[in-house]
Amino acid sequence: MSVNVEAYRSLMNLTASSNALLVAVSKTKPNEDVSELYNIGQRDFGENYVQELLKKHEQLPQDIRWHFIGHLQSNKVKQIAPFVHLIHGVDSIKLLQEIDKVGAKLQKKINCLLQVHIAKEETKFGFDKAEVIDTANSYFVEGKYANVQICGLMGMASFTNDEKQIQTEFHDLKSIFTEINKIEGVINSNFNVLSMGMSNDYKIALESGSTLIRIGSMLFGTRN
Ligand SMILES: *Cc1c(COP(=O)(O)O)cnc(C)c1O
């Protein structure tokens, strides 16, 4: 139940030198662990479960930037939309439409990343390449989803020890990111976040152009 401060310091150095953001993934971990990192300066935290996020948001300091990194059900968008800093896992048009609708009601643009399916595994959510480019076009060119701010892309590599494969998957995601950045209208937008890299693959992710890594177990220890 305590934080690996040494790992935190080295991750902070690494992300600073790569111009990347470190999101500390605190899912399943107690408030005390979040507070411990908060007290040494961390402000960006990631959560996977809506109920847990709501509780932590209520109980912890209000200047924490909460990142929702899990699979989000459409009917739960309205619960987190008022305060969430960035929703990473937008993996369907249906979810994007719902976020847009909730954003309209709240009269704000909700920050989102489109999740791209890059892993070989069947279980990981996300758009495929054609779908994500299509969605980016309808947003940037046709002006759809006006109450959403699409800030970039998110992806998860396969869970494997094969570093070559992880690298290939991250390179795929980076190349889609680059391709979308060529769409007219993207240049003056805030499309600049490439969220990729976790405890076991963040080094490869940063080498492949990640601008945001999501680190849980390396900071907070293994989860049950
Ligand atoms: C749990 C989780 C993480 C953190 O994973 P670790 O391997 O503990 O660093 C990052 N991203 C997503 C989407 C997660 O669900």
PDBQT file of the ligand as one rigid body, heavy atoms in Angstrom, charges set to zero:
ROOT
HETATM    1  C1  LIG A 301      -4.596  -0.689 -16.192  1.00  0.00    +0.000 C 
HETATM    2  C2  LIG A 301      -4.275   0.100 -17.390  1.00  0.00    +0.000 A 
HETATM    3  C3  LIG A 301      -3.038   0.749 -17.524  1.00  0.00    +0.000 A 
HETATM    4  C4  LIG A 301      -1.900   0.603 -16.520  1.00  0.00    +0.000 C 
HETATM    5  O1  LIG A 301      -1.364  -0.676 -16.631  1.00  0.00    +0.000 OA
HETATM    6  P1  LIG A 301       0.014  -1.086 -15.883  1.00  0.00    +0.000 P 
HETATM    7  O2  LIG A 301       0.470  -2.262 -16.651  1.00  0.00    +0.000 OA
HETATM    8  O3  LIG A 301      -0.358  -1.395 -14.492  1.00  0.00    +0.000 OA
HETATM    9  O4  LIG A 301       0.934   0.067 -16.000  1.00  0.00    +0.000 OA
HETATM   10  C5  LIG A 301      -2.829   1.535 -18.641  1.00  0.00    +0.000 A 
HETATM   11  N1  LIG A 301      -3.771   1.671 -19.586  1.00  0.00    +0.000 NA
HETATM   12  C6  LIG A 301      -4.965   1.056 -19.509  1.00  0.00    +0.000 A 
HETATM   13  C7  LIG A 301      -5.956   1.259 -20.588  1.00  0.00    +0.000 C 
HETATM   14  C8  LIG A 301      -5.248   0.242 -18.423  1.00  0.00    +0.000 A 
HETATM   15  O5  LIG A 301      -6.420  -0.377 -18.361  1.00  0.00    +0.000 OA
ENDROOT
TORSDOF 0
